[in-house]
Amino acid sequence: MSRVTTLIFLGILIALSPFAGLPLYVLAWILPVLGIMVILTGISLRARRSGEAPSAAPAPYEPPQNQ
């Protein structure tokens, strides 16, 4: 599962957890754990993307040299 898919899945779990019918003491533990997982996944995604070379920049044009 990719990091983006993990973030979407965790977001859905967080959004639906109040409607799951769980007791408040359980939600008091589940929601912070899911939130920490979102934060760590986002940090790892950002670190990985910032280390990549920008793919949108075109290569500089070099005219052919006649020899």
PyMOL Python script that loads the backbone (N, CA, C, O; Angstrom):
from pymol import cmd

cmd.read_pdbstr("""\
ATOM      1  N   MET A   1       0.847  -1.160   0.000  1.00  0.00           N
ATOM      2  CA  MET A   1       0.000   0.000   0.000  1.00  0.00           C
ATOM      3  C   MET A   1       0.903   1.237   0.000  1.00  0.00           C
ATOM      4  O   MET A   1       1.840   1.330   0.792  1.00  0.00           O
ATOM      5  N   SER A   2       0.614   2.175  -0.887  1.00  0.00           N
ATOM      6  CA  SER A   2       1.441   3.372  -0.968  1.00  0.00           C
ATOM      7  C   SER A   2       1.146   4.307   0.205  1.00  0.00           C
ATOM      8  O   SER A   2       0.157   4.146   0.920  1.00  0.00           O
ATOM      9  N   ARG A   3       2.025   5.277   0.378  1.00  0.00           N
ATOM     10  CA  ARG A   3       1.844   6.213   1.486  1.00  0.00           C
ATOM     11  C   ARG A   3       0.598   7.071   1.300  1.00  0.00           C
ATOM     12  O   ARG A   3      -0.090   7.380   2.273  1.00  0.00           O
ATOM     13  N   VAL A   4       0.307   7.454   0.079  1.00  0.00           N
ATOM     14  CA  VAL A   4      -0.887   8.264  -0.182  1.00  0.00           C
ATOM     15  C   VAL A   4      -2.141   7.454   0.131  1.00  0.00           C
ATOM     16  O   VAL A   4      -3.075   7.975   0.741  1.00  0.00           O
ATOM     17  N   THR A   5      -2.173   6.204  -0.273  1.00  0.00           N
ATOM     18  CA  THR A   5      -3.317   5.343   0.028  1.00  0.00           C
ATOM     19  C   THR A   5      -3.452   5.137   1.523  1.00  0.00           C
ATOM     20  O   THR A   5      -4.567   5.090   2.043  1.00  0.00           O
ATOM     21  N   THR A   6      -2.334   5.013   2.221  1.00  0.00           N
ATOM     22  CA  THR A   6      -2.369   4.873   3.675  1.00  0.00           C
ATOM     23  C   THR A   6      -2.964   6.112   4.325  1.00  0.00           C
ATOM     24  O   THR A   6      -3.761   6.003   5.257  1.00  0.00           O
ATOM     25  N   LEU A   7      -2.578   7.299   3.835  1.00  0.00           N
ATOM     26  CA  LEU A   7      -3.138   8.532   4.386  1.00  0.00           C
ATOM     27  C   LEU A   7      -4.642   8.615   4.155  1.00  0.00           C
ATOM     28  O   LEU A   7      -5.382   9.032   5.046  1.00  0.00           O
ATOM     29  N   ILE A   8      -5.097   8.227   2.981  1.00  0.00           N
ATOM     30  CA  ILE A   8      -6.533   8.246   2.686  1.00  0.00           C
ATOM     31  C   ILE A   8      -7.264   7.267   3.592  1.00  0.00           C
ATOM     32  O   ILE A   8      -8.312   7.601   4.145  1.00  0.00           O
ATOM     33  N   PHE A   9      -6.729   6.073   3.750  1.00  0.00           N
ATOM     34  CA  PHE A   9      -7.353   5.058   4.591  1.00  0.00           C
ATOM     35  C   PHE A   9      -7.421   5.512   6.055  1.00  0.00           C
ATOM     36  O   PHE A   9      -8.451   5.348   6.710  1.00  0.00           O
ATOM     37  N   LEU A  10      -6.331   6.080   6.564  1.00  0.00           N
ATOM     38  CA  LEU A  10      -6.327   6.562   7.940  1.00  0.00           C
ATOM     39  C   LEU A  10      -7.313   7.721   8.115  1.00  0.00           C
ATOM     40  O   LEU A  10      -7.980   7.815   9.145  1.00  0.00           O
ATOM     41  N   GLY A  11      -7.408   8.587   7.131  1.00  0.00           N
ATOM     42  CA  GLY A  11      -8.371   9.682   7.190  1.00  0.00           C
ATOM     43  C   GLY A  11      -9.802   9.182   7.251  1.00  0.00           C
ATOM     44  O   GLY A  11     -10.626   9.728   7.985  1.00  0.00           O
ATOM     45  N   ILE A  12     -10.098   8.146   6.481  1.00  0.00           N
ATOM     46  CA  ILE A  12     -11.439   7.549   6.517  1.00  0.00           C
ATOM     47  C   ILE A  12     -11.705   6.939   7.884  1.00  0.00           C
ATOM     48  O   ILE A  12     -12.795   7.102   8.433  1.00  0.00           O
ATOM     49  N   LEU A  13     -10.717   6.233   8.444  1.00  0.00           N
ATOM     50  CA  LEU A  13     -10.888   5.649   9.776  1.00  0.00           C
ATOM     51  C   LEU A  13     -11.135   6.722  10.830  1.00  0.00           C
ATOM     52  O   LEU A  13     -11.984   6.549  11.705  1.00  0.00           O
ATOM     53  N   ILE A  14     -10.404   7.818  10.753  1.00  0.00           N
ATOM     54  CA  ILE A  14     -10.577   8.901  11.715  1.00  0.00           C
ATOM     55  C   ILE A  14     -11.949   9.541  11.554  1.00  0.00           C
ATOM     56  O   ILE A  14     -12.611   9.849  12.545  1.00  0.00           O
ATOM     57  N   ALA A  15     -12.376   9.741  10.323  1.00  0.00           N
ATOM     58  CA  ALA A  15     -13.671  10.372  10.083  1.00  0.00           C
ATOM     59  C   ALA A  15     -14.836   9.494  10.533  1.00  0.00           C
ATOM     60  O   ALA A  15     -15.853  10.010  10.997  1.00  0.00           O
ATOM     61  N   LEU A  16     -14.701   8.185  10.402  1.00  0.00           N
ATOM     62  CA  LEU A  16     -15.795   7.276  10.746  1.00  0.00           C
ATOM     63  C   LEU A  16     -15.765   6.788  12.184  1.00  0.00           C
ATOM     64  O   LEU A  16     -16.752   6.225  12.658  1.00  0.00           O
ATOM     65  N   SER A  17     -14.665   6.989  12.887  1.00  0.00           N
ATOM     66  CA  SER A  17     -14.553   6.446  14.240  1.00  0.00           C
ATOM     67  C   SER A  17     -15.602   6.982  15.223  1.00  0.00           C
ATOM     68  O   SER A  17     -16.039   6.209  16.076  1.00  0.00           O
ATOM     69  N   PRO A  18     -16.036   8.242  15.164  1.00  0.00           N
ATOM     70  CA  PRO A  18     -17.079   8.668  16.106  1.00  0.00           C
ATOM     71  C   PRO A  18     -18.418   7.957  15.880  1.00  0.00           C
ATOM     72  O   PRO A  18     -19.241   7.895  16.793  1.00  0.00           O
ATOM     73  N   PHE A  19     -18.640   7.428  14.696  1.00  0.00           N
ATOM     74  CA  PHE A  19     -19.898   6.776  14.371  1.00  0.00           C
ATOM     75  C   PHE A  19     -19.836   5.260  14.540  1.00  0.00           C
ATOM     76  O   PHE A  19     -20.796   4.562  14.214  1.00  0.00           O
ATOM     77  N   ALA A  20     -18.724   4.749  15.044  1.00  0.00           N
ATOM     78  CA  ALA A  20     -18.544   3.302  15.185  1.00  0.00           C
ATOM     79  C   ALA A  20     -19.237   2.734  16.406  1.00  0.00           C
ATOM     80  O   ALA A  20     -19.358   1.515  16.528  1.00  0.00           O
ATOM     81  N   GLY A  21     -19.692   3.578  17.306  1.00  0.00           N
ATOM     82  CA  GLY A  21     -20.366   3.099  18.494  1.00  0.00           C
ATOM     83  C   GLY A  21     -19.430   2.612  19.572  1.00  0.00           C
ATOM     84  O   GLY A  21     -19.842   1.879  20.472  1.00  0.00           O
ATOM     85  N   LEU A  22     -18.183   3.006  19.495  1.00  0.00           N
ATOM     86  CA  LEU A  22     -17.201   2.610  20.506  1.00  0.00           C
ATOM     87  C   LEU A  22     -17.337   3.502  21.731  1.00  0.00           C
ATOM     88  O   LEU A  22     -17.719   4.666  21.609  1.00  0.00           O
ATOM     89  N   PRO A  23     -17.030   2.974  22.904  1.00  0.00           N
ATOM     90  CA  PRO A  23     -17.060   3.806  24.108  1.00  0.00           C
ATOM     91  C   PRO A  23     -16.007   4.923  24.025  1.00  0.00           C
ATOM     92  O   PRO A  23     -15.007   4.803  23.317  1.00  0.00           O
ATOM     93  N   LEU A  24     -16.259   6.003  24.761  1.00  0.00           N
ATOM     94  CA  LEU A  24     -15.357   7.152  24.700  1.00  0.00           C
ATOM     95  C   LEU A  24     -13.949   6.823  25.173  1.00  0.00           C
ATOM     96  O   LEU A  24     -12.982   7.379  24.652  1.00  0.00           O
ATOM     97  N   TYR A  25     -13.812   5.930  26.148  1.00  0.00           N
ATOM     98  CA  TYR A  25     -12.459   5.595  26.618  1.00  0.00           C
ATOM     99  C   TYR A  25     -11.671   4.852  25.541  1.00  0.00           C
ATOM    100  O   TYR A  25     -10.444   4.943  25.505  1.00  0.00           O
ATOM    101  N   VAL A  26     -12.348   4.132  24.678  1.00  0.00           N
ATOM    102  CA  VAL A  26     -11.658   3.463  23.563  1.00  0.00           C
ATOM    103  C   VAL A  26     -11.266   4.494  22.508  1.00  0.00           C
ATOM    104  O   VAL A  26     -10.151   4.465  21.988  1.00  0.00           O
ATOM    105  N   LEU A  27     -12.189   5.405  22.194  1.00  0.00           N
ATOM    106  CA  LEU A  27     -11.877   6.455  21.218  1.00  0.00           C
ATOM    107  C   LEU A  27     -10.764   7.374  21.715  1.00  0.00           C
ATOM    108  O   LEU A  27      -9.999   7.922  20.920  1.00  0.00           O
ATOM    109  N   ALA A  28     -10.680   7.538  23.033  1.00  0.00           N
ATOM    110  CA  ALA A  28      -9.629   8.379  23.597  1.00  0.00           C
ATOM    111  C   ALA A  28      -8.248   7.800  23.325  1.00  0.00           C
ATOM    112  O   ALA A  28      -7.261   8.535  23.368  1.00  0.00           O
ATOM    113  N   TRP A  29      -8.151   6.524  23.051  1.00  0.00           N
ATOM    114  CA  TRP A  29      -6.877   5.897  22.705  1.00  0.00           C
ATOM    115  C   TRP A  29      -6.722   5.725  21.201  1.00  0.00           C
ATOM    116  O   TRP A  29      -5.625   5.894  20.668  1.00  0.00           O
ATOM    117  N   ILE A  30      -7.794   5.396  20.523  1.00  0.00           N
ATOM    118  CA  ILE A  30      -7.711   5.105  19.083  1.00  0.00           C
ATOM    119  C   ILE A  30      -7.427   6.366  18.268  1.00  0.00           C
ATOM    120  O   ILE A  30      -6.564   6.345  17.390  1.00  0.00           O
ATOM    121  N   LEU A  31      -8.136   7.458  18.541  1.00  0.00           N
ATOM    122  CA  LEU A  31      -7.967   8.665  17.732  1.00  0.00           C
ATOM    123  C   LEU A  31      -6.558   9.260  17.822  1.00  0.00           C
ATOM    124  O   LEU A  31      -6.009   9.629  16.784  1.00  0.00           O
ATOM    125  N   PRO A  32      -5.947   9.370  18.999  1.00  0.00           N
ATOM    126  CA  PRO A  32      -4.561   9.867  19.013  1.00  0.00           C
ATOM    127  C   PRO A  32      -3.575   8.938  18.298  1.00  0.00           C
ATOM    128  O   PRO A  32      -2.636   9.407  17.654  1.00  0.00           O
ATOM    129  N   VAL A  33      -3.783   7.643  18.409  1.00  0.00           N
ATOM    130  CA  VAL A  33      -2.897   6.699  17.715  1.00  0.00           C
ATOM    131  C   VAL A  33      -3.035   6.865  16.204  1.00  0.00           C
ATOM    132  O   VAL A  33      -2.034   6.898  15.487  1.00  0.00           O
ATOM    133  N   LEU A  34      -4.276   6.969  15.717  1.00  0.00           N
ATOM    134  CA  LEU A  34      -4.480   7.178  14.283  1.00  0.00           C
ATOM    135  C   LEU A  34      -3.906   8.519  13.839  1.00  0.00           C
ATOM    136  O   LEU A  34      -3.341   8.626  12.750  1.00  0.00           O
ATOM    137  N   GLY A  35      -4.050   9.538  14.676  1.00  0.00           N
ATOM    138  CA  GLY A  35      -3.483  10.847  14.351  1.00  0.00           C
ATOM    139  C   GLY A  35      -1.970  10.816  14.259  1.00  0.00           C
ATOM    140  O   GLY A  35      -1.384  11.421  13.362  1.00  0.00           O
ATOM    141  N   ILE A  36      -1.337  10.112  15.185  1.00  0.00           N
ATOM    142  CA  ILE A  36       0.128   9.976  15.136  1.00  0.00           C
ATOM    143  C   ILE A  36       0.552   9.219  13.886  1.00  0.00           C
ATOM    144  O   ILE A  36       1.575   9.540  13.281  1.00  0.00           O
ATOM    145  N   MET A  37      -0.227   8.218  13.497  1.00  0.00           N
ATOM    146  CA  MET A  37       0.093   7.473  12.276  1.00  0.00           C
ATOM    147  C   MET A  37      -0.019   8.374  11.055  1.00  0.00           C
ATOM    148  O   MET A  37       0.804   8.275  10.145  1.00  0.00           O
ATOM    149  N   VAL A  38      -1.020   9.252  11.016  1.00  0.00           N
ATOM    150  CA  VAL A  38      -1.160  10.202   9.910  1.00  0.00           C
ATOM    151  C   VAL A  38       0.047  11.134   9.866  1.00  0.00           C
ATOM    152  O   VAL A  38       0.610  11.375   8.798  1.00  0.00           O
ATOM    153  N   ILE A  39       0.442  11.655  11.017  1.00  0.00           N
ATOM    154  CA  ILE A  39       1.587  12.564  11.078  1.00  0.00           C
ATOM    155  C   ILE A  39       2.859  11.876  10.591  1.00  0.00           C
ATOM    156  O   ILE A  39       3.591  12.439   9.778  1.00  0.00           O
ATOM    157  N   LEU A  40       3.127  10.678  11.075  1.00  0.00           N
ATOM    158  CA  LEU A  40       4.344   9.967  10.670  1.00  0.00           C
ATOM    159  C   LEU A  40       4.332   9.609   9.189  1.00  0.00           C
ATOM    160  O   LEU A  40       5.361   9.694   8.518  1.00  0.00           O
ATOM    161  N   THR A  41       3.172   9.209   8.679  1.00  0.00           N
ATOM    162  CA  THR A  41       3.071   8.898   7.251  1.00  0.00           C
ATOM    163  C   THR A  41       3.281  10.153   6.414  1.00  0.00           C
ATOM    164  O   THR A  41       3.953  10.105   5.384  1.00  0.00           O
ATOM    165  N   GLY A  42       2.716  11.271   6.846  1.00  0.00           N
ATOM    166  CA  GLY A  42       2.912  12.533   6.123  1.00  0.00           C
ATOM    167  C   GLY A  42       4.351  12.989   6.135  1.00  0.00           C
ATOM    168  O   GLY A  42       4.860  13.477   5.126  1.00  0.00           O
ATOM    169  N   ILE A  43       5.017  12.835   7.275  1.00  0.00           N
ATOM    170  CA  ILE A  43       6.433  13.216   7.361  1.00  0.00           C
ATOM    171  C   ILE A  43       7.278  12.347   6.445  1.00  0.00           C
ATOM    172  O   ILE A  43       8.163  12.852   5.756  1.00  0.00           O
ATOM    173  N   SER A  44       7.014  11.043   6.431  1.00  0.00           N
ATOM    174  CA  SER A  44       7.802  10.166   5.565  1.00  0.00           C
ATOM    175  C   SER A  44       7.519  10.441   4.093  1.00  0.00           C
ATOM    176  O   SER A  44       8.418  10.343   3.257  1.00  0.00           O
ATOM    177  N   LEU A  45       6.280  10.782   3.776  1.00  0.00           N
ATOM    178  CA  LEU A  45       5.939  11.117   2.392  1.00  0.00           C
ATOM    179  C   LEU A  45       6.631  12.400   1.962  1.00  0.00           C
ATOM    180  O   LEU A  45       7.160  12.486   0.854  1.00  0.00           O
ATOM    181  N   ARG A  46       6.627  13.392   2.834  1.00  0.00           N
ATOM    182  CA  ARG A  46       7.275  14.664   2.510  1.00  0.00           C
ATOM    183  C   ARG A  46       8.787  14.490   2.373  1.00  0.00           C
ATOM    184  O   ARG A  46       9.398  15.053   1.465  1.00  0.00           O
ATOM    185  N   ALA A  47       9.387  13.715   3.268  1.00  0.00           N
ATOM    186  CA  ALA A  47      10.830  13.500   3.202  1.00  0.00           C
ATOM    187  C   ALA A  47      11.218  12.785   1.919  1.00  0.00           C
ATOM    188  O   ALA A  47      12.238  13.098   1.306  1.00  0.00           O
ATOM    189  N   ARG A  48      10.410  11.837   1.524  1.00  0.00           N
ATOM    190  CA  ARG A  48      10.720  11.095   0.309  1.00  0.00           C
ATOM    191  C   ARG A  48      10.564  11.978  -0.926  1.00  0.00           C
ATOM    192  O   ARG A  48      11.387  11.928  -1.840  1.00  0.00           O
ATOM    193  N   ARG A  49       9.499  12.790  -0.949  1.00  0.00           N
ATOM    194  CA  ARG A  49       9.270  13.646  -2.121  1.00  0.00           C
ATOM    195  C   ARG A  49      10.258  14.797  -2.189  1.00  0.00           C
ATOM    196  O   ARG A  49      10.614  15.223  -3.288  1.00  0.00           O
ATOM    197  N   SER A  50      10.711  15.312  -1.066  1.00  0.00           N
ATOM    198  CA  SER A  50      11.664  16.416  -1.106  1.00  0.00           C
ATOM    199  C   SER A  50      13.048  15.935  -1.544  1.00  0.00           C
ATOM    200  O   SER A  50      13.852  16.736  -2.020  1.00  0.00           O
ATOM    201  N   GLY A  51      13.334  14.654  -1.391  1.00  0.00           N
ATOM    202  CA  GLY A  51      14.619  14.115  -1.805  1.00  0.00           C
ATOM    203  C   GLY A  51      14.697  13.813  -3.289  1.00  0.00           C
ATOM    204  O   GLY A  51      15.784  13.612  -3.830  1.00  0.00           O
ATOM    205  N   GLU A  52      13.542  13.781  -3.952  1.00  0.00           N
ATOM    206  CA  GLU A  52      13.534  13.484  -5.378  1.00  0.00           C
ATOM    207  C   GLU A  52      13.887  14.731  -6.181  1.00  0.00           C
ATOM    208  O   GLU A  52      13.625  15.856  -5.755  1.00  0.00           O
ATOM    209  N   ALA A  53      14.477  14.515  -7.333  1.00  0.00           N
ATOM    210  CA  ALA A  53      14.770  15.625  -8.232  1.00  0.00           C
ATOM    211  C   ALA A  53      13.471  16.089  -8.874  1.00  0.00           C
ATOM    212  O   ALA A  53      12.599  15.267  -9.158  1.00  0.00           O
ATOM    213  N   PRO A  54      13.325  17.375  -9.105  1.00  0.00           N
ATOM    214  CA  PRO A  54      12.095  17.854  -9.737  1.00  0.00           C
ATOM    215  C   PRO A  54      11.963  17.303 -11.148  1.00  0.00           C
ATOM    216  O   PRO A  54      12.869  17.453 -11.968  1.00  0.00           O
ATOM    217  N   SER A  55      10.850  16.676 -11.425  1.00  0.00           N
ATOM    218  CA  SER A  55      10.676  16.039 -12.725  1.00  0.00           C
ATOM    219  C   SER A  55      10.067  16.986 -13.753  1.00  0.00           C
ATOM    220  O   SER A  55      10.072  16.676 -14.944  1.00  0.00           O
ATOM    221  N   ALA A  56       9.542  18.136 -13.322  1.00  0.00           N
ATOM    222  CA  ALA A  56       8.886  19.049 -14.239  1.00  0.00           C
ATOM    223  C   ALA A  56       9.881  19.942 -14.977  1.00  0.00           C
ATOM    224  O   ALA A  56       9.527  20.522 -16.004  1.00  0.00           O
ATOM    225  N   ALA A  57      11.093  20.069 -14.493  1.00  0.00           N
ATOM    226  CA  ALA A  57      12.074  20.942 -15.121  1.00  0.00           C
ATOM    227  C   ALA A  57      12.643  20.267 -16.370  1.00  0.00           C
ATOM    228  O   ALA A  57      13.170  19.157 -16.294  1.00  0.00           O
ATOM    229  N   PRO A  58      12.536  20.939 -17.518  1.00  0.00           N
ATOM    230  CA  PRO A  58      13.081  20.337 -18.735  1.00  0.00           C
ATOM    231  C   PRO A  58      14.606  20.412 -18.748  1.00  0.00           C
ATOM    232  O   PRO A  58      15.208  21.267 -18.100  1.00  0.00           O
ATOM    233  N   ALA A  59      15.195  19.524 -19.478  1.00  0.00           N
ATOM    234  CA  ALA A  59      16.649  19.530 -19.621  1.00  0.00           C
ATOM    235  C   ALA A  59      17.047  20.735 -20.471  1.00  0.00           C
ATOM    236  O   ALA A  59      16.335  21.088 -21.411  1.00  0.00           O
ATOM    237  N   PRO A  60      18.163  21.360 -20.156  1.00  0.00           N
ATOM    238  CA  PRO A  60      18.583  22.529 -20.948  1.00  0.00           C
ATOM    239  C   PRO A  60      18.909  22.109 -22.372  1.00  0.00           C
ATOM    240  O   PRO A  60      19.425  21.017 -22.613  1.00  0.00           O
ATOM    241  N   TYR A  61      18.602  22.988 -23.303  1.00  0.00           N
ATOM    242  CA  TYR A  61      18.844  22.700 -24.719  1.00  0.00           C
ATOM    243  C   TYR A  61      20.307  22.927 -25.043  1.00  0.00           C
ATOM    244  O   TYR A  61      20.885  23.965 -24.721  1.00  0.00           O
ATOM    245  N   GLU A  62      20.881  21.940 -25.682  1.00  0.00           N
ATOM    246  CA  GLU A  62      22.251  22.061 -26.159  1.00  0.00           C
ATOM    247  C   GLU A  62      22.225  21.796 -27.666  1.00  0.00           C
ATOM    248  O   GLU A  62      21.878  20.699 -28.105  1.00  0.00           O
ATOM    249  N   PRO A  63      22.590  22.798 -28.444  1.00  0.00           N
ATOM    250  CA  PRO A  63      22.571  22.575 -29.899  1.00  0.00           C
ATOM    251  C   PRO A  63      23.644  21.571 -30.301  1.00  0.00           C
ATOM    252  O   PRO A  63      24.683  21.474 -29.648  1.00  0.00           O
ATOM    253  N   PRO A  64      23.401  20.842 -31.351  1.00  0.00           N
ATOM    254  CA  PRO A  64      24.419  19.880 -31.805  1.00  0.00           C
ATOM    255  C   PRO A  64      25.674  20.605 -32.269  1.00  0.00           C
ATOM    256  O   PRO A  64      25.606  21.676 -32.872  1.00  0.00           O
ATOM    257  N   GLN A  65      26.799  20.013 -31.981  1.00  0.00           N
ATOM    258  CA  GLN A  65      28.062  20.630 -32.367  1.00  0.00           C
ATOM    259  C   GLN A  65      28.558  19.970 -33.639  1.00  0.00           C
ATOM    260  O   GLN A  65      28.649  18.746 -33.733  1.00  0.00           O
ATOM    261  N   ASN A  66      28.878  20.815 -34.625  1.00  0.00           N
ATOM    262  CA  ASN A  66      29.400  20.304 -35.890  1.00  0.00           C
ATOM    263  C   ASN A  66      30.903  20.174 -35.789  1.00  0.00           C
ATOM    264  O   ASN A  66      31.597  21.118 -35.410  1.00  0.00           O
ATOM    265  N   GLN A  67      31.387  19.028 -36.123  1.00  0.00           N
ATOM    266  CA  GLN A  67      32.845  18.819 -36.070  1.00  0.00           C
ATOM    267  C   GLN A  67      33.358  18.410 -37.405  1.00  0.00           C
ATOM    268  O   GLN A  67      34.558  18.188 -37.564  1.00  0.00           O
TER     269      GLN A  67
END
""", "prot")
cmd.dss("prot")
cmd.show_as("cartoon", "prot")
cmd.util.cbc("prot")
cmd.orient("prot")
